Amino acid sequence: MRISPSNEHASLPSFSEERQGGNKGFFSSNGKDVALLGLGNILLGDEGVGVHALGILNDRFDFPDNVEIIDGGTMGLDLLPFIEGRDKLLILDAVNLGKEPGTICIIEDCDIPSFISTKLSIHNVGLPDVIFALKLLGKAPPRMTLIGRQPET
């Protein structure tokens, strides 16, 4: 996992081709199926950072035709049909790192948390549950990257 404090510029991968031109980076997939997934609840302050970041990226960048932009909000397991079988998955979400608010981390592939946790209701399904279900079904993308930001709230 790579972590960048909020007062430094995070060394993030080149996501896509900027509208002014540039490197396709993560999304250069030779026509393979890629999902860019923003997660979070926009009603809970900066916990919705993934959805907000997704909107900004979508406004500022042109993505190749093989990239699907997905506002996952708080869909939980309802996300499975949108993700399963993809070649690559890039996730944007709030992550509790126990660090200073604004700290950004990049977690890749098998380092992305994947487990089933105890829940009080089906509404408490989080990203680790979704990744676990994808792996259990044998439908997890072979390449996954989570870009997380430590929320303040």
Stockholm file with secondary structure:
# STOCKHOLM 1.0

chainA/1-153         MRISPSNEHASLPSFSEERQGGNKGFFSSNGKDVALLGLGNILLGDEGVGVHALGILNDRFDFPDNVEIIDGGTMGLDLLPFIEGRDKLLILDAVNLGKEPGTICIIEDCDIPSFISTKLSIHNVGLPDVIFALKLLGKAPPRMTLIGRQPET
#=GR chainA/1-153 SS CEEECTTSCCCCCCCSEETTCCCCGGGCCTTCCEEEEEECCTTSGGGGHHHHHHHHHHHHEECCTTEEEEEEETCGGGGHHHHTTCSEEEEEEECCCSSCTTCEEEEEGGGSCCCCCCCSSGGGCCHHHHHHHHHHHTCCCSEEEEEEECCCC
#=GC SS_cons         CEEECTTSCCCCCCCSEETTCCCCGGGCCTTCCEEEEEECCTTSGGGGHHHHHHHHHHHHEECCTTEEEEEEETCGGGGHHHHTTCSEEEEEEECCCSSCTTCEEEEEGGGSCCCCCCCSSGGGCCHHHHHHHHHHHTCCCSEEEEEEECCCC
//
